[in-house]
Amino acid sequence: MVGPGVGFYKYKASFTGDVGISAANKEQLYEALKQRITQRFPGMNFVFSDKSFDADGVIKTSDVGYRYIIHIGYAF
């Protein structure tokens, strides 16, 4: 089955504890996290191509595309 689809994505990253991370280091960590997400999930590099984490560590985006599914079954 093939058809149109809309996807809404929201990722939130936060740092807890007394780690004392500077703003520049947070930006580097957010960028590394974004790269890791795009490596782990195929197609996310297209979705996150022009997006970045905001100051609160949240990245939100939506995308329109095609979805497909294949079902394989066996009847007894």
N, C-alpha and C positions, 0 to 999 in steps of 0.2 A: 504494500500500500504506500502510495506517495501522495504528499499534499503539502500545502503551505503551512508554515508555522511561525509563531512569534515567541521569542525567548526573552525573559527578563532575568538579569543576573545582578546579584549584589554580594560582594565579598567584604568582610570587615576584619581588619587586623588590629590588634591592640597589644600593648606592652604593659605588663603588670609588675609590681614589685619595685624595689629600689635599685633599678638598673642604671639610672643616670645616662640615658642615651640622648645625645645631642640631636638637634633637628636635622643636621646634615647626615648623620648616621641613620636616622629614621628613614629619610628619603632613599638612601642606599638599600636599606632592608626592604622597604616597600617595593622598590624596583626589582630586587632579587626575588621577592615573593611573586610578583607579577610574572617574571620570566619562568619561575618554577610552575606556576599554574598553567601557563601556555604550553610548556613542555609536557605536562602531565595529561592535559585534556586536548585532544586534537580539535582544531578549529577555533580554539580560544584566541589564538594569535590574531585571527581576523576580527573577532569580536572586540578584543582589547587593543587593537592597533593604535588608536588615537586617544585612549583613556589612560588616566593615572589615578593613584590613590589621592584623596584629598587630605587636609590637615588632620582630620579625625581618623584616618586609616580606612576609609570606606571608598569602594569603587563600585559604581552603579552604571549599568548600560542595558540596552535592549537591542535586539536584532531581528530582522525578518529574513526568512529563508525557507528552504524545503526540508521536510522531515520524511523519513522513510522507515519502514519496518517490514521485517520478514518473519512470518510465523511458520514454524515446522511442527507438525503434530502427528500423532499416531492414534487411531481409533481401535479399540478392542472389540 
